[in-house]
Amino acid sequence: MTRRTPRLLTVALAVTALALGACADPDDDEPTPSASGAAGQFPVTVGGLTLEKRPEKIVSLSATATEMLFAIGAGAQVTAVDEQSNHPPEAPKTDLSGFQPNAEAISAKTPDLVLLSNDMNKIVDQLTALKIPVHLVPAAQTLDDTYRQIGELGQLTGQVDGAADLTRRMKDDITKLVADLPKRAEKLTYYHELGPELYSATSKTYIGSLYAMVGLENIADASDADGKSGGYPQLSQEVIVSADPDFIFLADTKCCQQSAQTVGARGGWGGITAVKNNQVVALDDDVASRWGPRVVDLLRAIVDAVAKAPVA
């Protein structure tokens, strides 16, 4: 599988993941810890999943969940991760797939907890039949979803304090980043590129909500006004050039080698304000497609770029 394949799959799966998160698994409900679980002890219950003891052989088939686990202090409990879990570097990477999960391959790792971002191939039922505990960590729609998921993982891993500390630091960092922005009379506009096929994300998506926090106006919103694209419309070159965004944010720099130079070389794009004013911003593809602890890094990259733009 090439780097580009999971990027395209991410666009296709984003809406599915959100739908699954809304109706497929009781684990996605607000956590309901037992009396002892609140203190990081066991047994503990989150949604419909009860763990009698702290898991010591966790298999994470979600790159975001992997980042969350290591950030809350549960890294030593992780024994295997999927092929897309590339952060932190010490994560025990394997050839397990989160896009095409295989129950037999997962079971061979003898996990006492499996984390997934979606229920592809009805893998939850397969693992449950094998008596392997499973918890879904679906694509977040809001920052509050991120904080809730971090808290749930803290409870399930016995790392309650670590999860609370991480959430507190994230909230403090985000509040400061947004507060430090210069005040503008008019909103600046932007285009967020998921791939050179010109798929984007509207303000109703997780990534779109971050840009809204920074006070930017999304040119993709009009292309999915009816919501039929699930917040991920494919734009045309004509629409983008006509919208003339003040910023272009590229989330396809690693997968597809896009840059300010390649964007400027596209037919008709040389006259876009973002290109003329050197406001084409290269993002890290992985950071821009996950909803874990590094969302602070993503927001910082956006804020830094906007702060450099002249205030009218």
Order of alpha helices (4+ residues) and beta strands (2+ residues): alpha-beta-beta-beta-alpha-beta-alpha-beta-alpha-beta-alpha-alpha-beta-alpha-beta-alpha-beta-alpha-alpha-beta-alpha-alpha
